[in-house]
Amino acid sequence: MASWYLGKIRYQKEDEAGRLKTINETYLVDAVSYTESEARLYKQIVTDASDFSVTAISRMRLADLFAYEDGEQWFKAKVIYFSVDEKSGKEKKIVNYMLVNSEGIQQALDRINESMRNFLIPYEVTDINLTPILDVFPYSADEDKEPEIPANMRPLSEVMAERAQATEAAPTEAAVPNEVSTENA
């Protein structure tokens, strides 16, 4: 299950009149910890300003995230369903929050209903709110991959093995001195 962190950044940008304007932006990051989420924010965010700072990071509790190709705005939906407690036999209300991107509230509701159409338990979407989130950065395995070694470079272990083979194959000069006779002539 993904752990989502809401990261807020701040930077200054020059407007058309030449004045500096402070810009605040919010992003959602899938990370293991607060530290990793901050590092991923610095890695992912590219602004016109050379320096920006992460001003806040908070954990965001999400049951699911529905991302679509189109849709510039992110909406947070509160979905309620009831489950029966096995021990007591009583109905228990379960509240989940879901995030979906869309062009408007109605499209967000339609997308949530479409994504949950296979949900067997009856549910109810009680709230849908526009969030200030500009972009979402889910985890991808490509980020953990080490960069490829360029074609003109080789690993050090290969170079060292090659040198060792070359040293063994080359004729070595014996360090044995020529015998000198000590006879008197």
ABEGO torsion letter per residue (X at the ends): XBBBBBBBBBBBBBBAAGBBBBBBBBBBBBBABAAAAAAAAAAABBBABABBBBABBBBBBBABBBBBABEABBBBBBBBBBBBBAAAGBBBBBBBBBBBBBABAAAAAAAAAAAAAABABBBBBABBBBBABABBBBBBAAAABBBBBBAABBBAAAAAAAAAAAAAABBBBBABBBBBBABBX
